[in-house]
Amino acid sequence: MASIAEELGYLTEGLKKKLIPIFVVIFSGFLVSFYLLDPVLLKIKEDLLPEGATLIYISPVEVIMLKLKIAFVIGVILAVPLIVHYVYRTLKVRFGLKNPIKKSRLILLLASAVSLFILGVCYSYFLMLPLVLQYLYLMSAAAGVAATYSIYEFISFVIIITLILGTAFEVPIIIVFLVQSGLVQIATLKEYRRYVIVIMFVLGAIFTPPDVLSQLVVAIPLVIFYQIGIVVASLFTRKRPVKSPAAAN
């Protein structure tokens, strides 16, 4: 059996041949979003900055570096579907997948992935972040500390949490895709579930402020959607007709 390093090397070699269209999508998304970010930053400030808190910049290039960072992230996000498509094609050839996903089902999965990502972003922006940011502000105010945030740190925090929760809502689609492609078995997902849950809580602790509430708000959706993904993948698997050994031969 090939090692993980060998498989990653094969995958990397396959993607190298597709770098030009990937970079074109990333650069186009970067260029367009960079020039449209000013009203977006203003909207985030109006919607999420707690009343009484102040945004400042502490470096002459802080705002432009923030815009460059966000524009690059948007470009990468726009390129993700293309990257996933190339990765799937490479793995399908590498492992000789006998049950490739039908095009109609791929379109359904893609539409579901986009919808769930948008739903996760809305959950983060309109429900989770206002509660967490207001809670953190009130904690600081109770200690007699004035809330003066660096615009780079504040907006970066908002973007990171929003992306994490948007991705969390994608977990069922990712699991269904991996199982339907034959790359992962449901039994494996169940076997390693406890380890995955621990990793999710660690991620929640890393990407949120050092308080239990923020960690739970990020980690719990990840855990819930991981379990939903296993259930949905199991339902899809039951519907798939199983070939007998004689038929396979």
Secondary structure, 3 states (H helix, E strand, C coil): CCCHHHHHHHHHHHHHCCHHHHHHHHHHHHHHHHCCHHHHHHHHHHHHCCCCCEEECCCCCHHHHHHHHHHHHHHHHHHHHHHHHHHHHHHHHHHCCCCCCCHHHHHHHHHHHHHHHHHHHHHHHHHHHHHHHHHHHHHHHHCCCCCEEEHHHHHHHHHHHHHHHHHHCCHHHHHHHHHHHCCCCHHHHHHCHHHHHHHHHHHHHHCCCCCHHHHHHHHHHHHHHHHHHHHHHHHHHHHCCCCCHHHHC
